[in-house]
Amino acid sequence: MNHDQALWFPYAQMQTMPPALEVSSANGVYLNLKNGQSLIDAISSWWCVIHGYNNPKINNAITSQLNKMAHIMLGGLTHQPAEELAKKLVKITPDGLNHVFFSDSGSVGCEVAMKMAIQFWKNKNITSKTKFLALKRGYHGDTLGVMSLGTDDETMHHTFKNILPEQWFTTPNDLENLETILKNNHLQIAGFFIEPIMQGAGGFYLNTPDYLKNAKKLCEKYNVLFIADEVATGFGRTGSLFAVNQASICPDIMILGKALTGGYLGLSATLATTDIFNTFLHDDSSKAFMHGPTFMGNPLACVAALTSIQEFFDNKYLEKIQTIENNLKNQLSHIKNENIKEIRIKGAMACIEVYDVKTIQSAQKIAVENGVWLRPFGHYLYTMPPYIVTNKELKKITDIMILCTQ
Ligand SMILES: *Cc1c(COP(=O)(O)O)cnc(C)c1O
């Protein structure tokens, strides 16, 4: 038996995967490798480590909570960090989102949103609305339910395509197409799932505030819930605290994850309006929401999130993100060569899309040799740095991205 492969890595062909780099510690924007090298983490450990690593305030908050209790179930018991975080999230998210259901990952947070949307209609005695509409090239996680909301090429969820429920898909920024689908199918559609402003894992495509505003209106017109998946965009990534803020809309359901705990621990939040919450209140107990992840609202994760949010405001991250966006634009937007199809920049995100996947095949290797951690996939070479990145560190990241597309 080959004990070398006890650890099964994500999204990897284990037969050909090159050895993973071993990290022995991490500090600020730096990953410190066992071999003595340090790499700037240009992608914030899958977009969540917004403060960089080893933030003293979050470290302390977790340590002091650890001395009280690491975990208790949220079934019939409660604790101050969960109560306080729920109130905090209600306060900082758009007016109207007043109730918070915690889970332990973004995927599950989105599954919760799907179940909540279907049951919302069922509790109103509308049983036909069990399907969803989503954006083409969307990504809402890897579990079976949300996989049905992602359209994709041969790479991600293709193997499971024929066992997933069929959903509807619409083209981003195309209101006419959206209205046609809603008009013809609204009696079956429980909700419209969207990654507002920026679609992440599907290739960093952008949609506009104007599109969001009008899409929300169409959803109201056709009685379809507007469900904003802000797992990637929440907490500043696209330039505003939440992406929906740029359209001044309040979704019916909103999901947060990834950066919620500053990348410390797994936690997601599914927020709902009072209108939705109230349909679950009833003398009949079968109208209740029957879902409860074991680790929902874990106290360590909740204090990490509370401290992370405090750090976000104390350190004026929105200003920092503006500076990052300006620098990304200055350093990347004028770059042209025959390999580059498009460069997309929004907030603290920049993506170079290339015509041919071969162009960036060795990008990760080149970046590592130059002291930067990048993880391009498909046609996309991107950065989403921690917000504490300095101008000099960011310049190093963009220089290497340019080098990798030559
Ligand atoms: C990452 C991501 C998810 C899934 O989150 P996990 O914590 O990986 O389960 C869902 N939606 C979006 C938009 C994401 O970027």
The ligand as an ORCA input file, in Angstrom:
! r2SCAN-3c Opt
* xyz 0 1
  C     -16.443     29.342     -2.432
  C     -17.827     29.634     -2.780
  C     -18.887     28.830     -2.316
  C     -18.643     27.560     -1.514
  O     -18.061     27.809     -0.297
  P     -17.311     26.607      0.493
  O     -16.990     27.217      1.817
  O     -16.100     26.282     -0.320
  O     -18.258     25.476      0.589
  C     -20.168     29.202     -2.620
  N     -20.427     30.314     -3.350
  C     -19.451     31.102     -3.816
  C     -19.804     32.326     -4.588
  C     -18.117     30.789     -3.559
  O     -17.147     31.560     -4.056
*
